[in-house]
Amino acid sequence: MEQQATERRNDGGSSKKSILLAVVLALAAVVYAVSRVMQDRAYDEKWSDYDECGLS
Protein backbone atom coordinates (compact mmCIF):
# COMPACT_ATOMS: atom_id res chain seq x y z
CA MET A 1 0.00 0.00 0.00
CA GLU A 2 2.71 2.49 0.91
CA GLN A 3 4.53 1.77 -2.32
CA GLN A 4 1.42 2.55 -4.39
CA ALA A 5 0.89 5.81 -2.53
CA THR A 6 4.53 6.78 -3.09
CA GLU A 7 4.25 6.01 -6.80
CA ARG A 8 1.16 8.18 -7.10
CA ARG A 9 2.88 11.10 -5.38
CA ASN A 10 5.95 10.81 -7.61
CA ASP A 11 3.80 10.55 -10.72
CA GLY A 12 2.00 13.77 -9.88
CA GLY A 13 5.24 15.69 -9.50
CA SER A 14 6.60 14.61 -12.85
CA SER A 15 3.25 15.40 -14.45
CA LYS A 16 3.39 18.96 -13.16
CA LYS A 17 6.95 19.32 -14.41
CA SER A 18 5.94 18.05 -17.84
CA ILE A 19 3.06 20.49 -18.06
CA LEU A 20 5.27 23.36 -16.91
CA LEU A 21 7.92 22.43 -19.46
CA ALA A 22 5.30 22.30 -22.23
CA VAL A 23 3.96 25.74 -21.25
CA VAL A 24 7.46 27.23 -21.17
CA LEU A 25 8.29 25.75 -24.57
CA ALA A 26 5.02 27.04 -26.04
CA LEU A 27 5.69 30.54 -24.68
CA ALA A 28 9.23 30.45 -26.05
CA ALA A 29 7.89 29.49 -29.48
CA VAL A 30 5.40 32.37 -29.43
CA VAL A 31 8.08 34.84 -28.33
CA TYR A 32 10.38 33.61 -31.09
CA ALA A 33 7.66 33.92 -33.74
CA VAL A 34 6.71 37.45 -32.66
CA SER A 35 10.36 38.48 -32.54
CA ARG A 36 10.95 37.07 -36.01
CA VAL A 37 7.95 38.91 -37.47
CA MET A 38 9.09 42.18 -35.90
CA GLN A 39 12.62 41.73 -37.29
CA ASP A 40 11.29 40.96 -40.77
CA ARG A 41 9.09 44.07 -40.72
CA ALA A 42 12.01 46.24 -39.60
CA TYR A 43 14.18 44.78 -42.37
CA ASP A 44 11.50 45.37 -45.01
CA GLU A 45 10.97 48.95 -43.79
CA LYS A 46 14.71 49.61 -43.94
CA TRP A 47 14.98 48.50 -47.56
CA SER A 48 11.64 49.90 -48.79
CA ASP A 49 13.27 53.19 -49.81
CA TYR A 50 15.66 51.35 -52.11
CA ASP A 51 12.78 49.41 -53.67
CA GLU A 52 11.06 52.67 -54.58
CA CYS A 53 14.13 54.15 -56.30
CA GLY A 54 14.83 51.03 -58.39
CA LEU A 55 18.20 49.98 -56.98
CA SER A 56 17.14 46.48 -56.05
Order of alpha helices (4+ residues) and beta strands (2+ residues): alpha
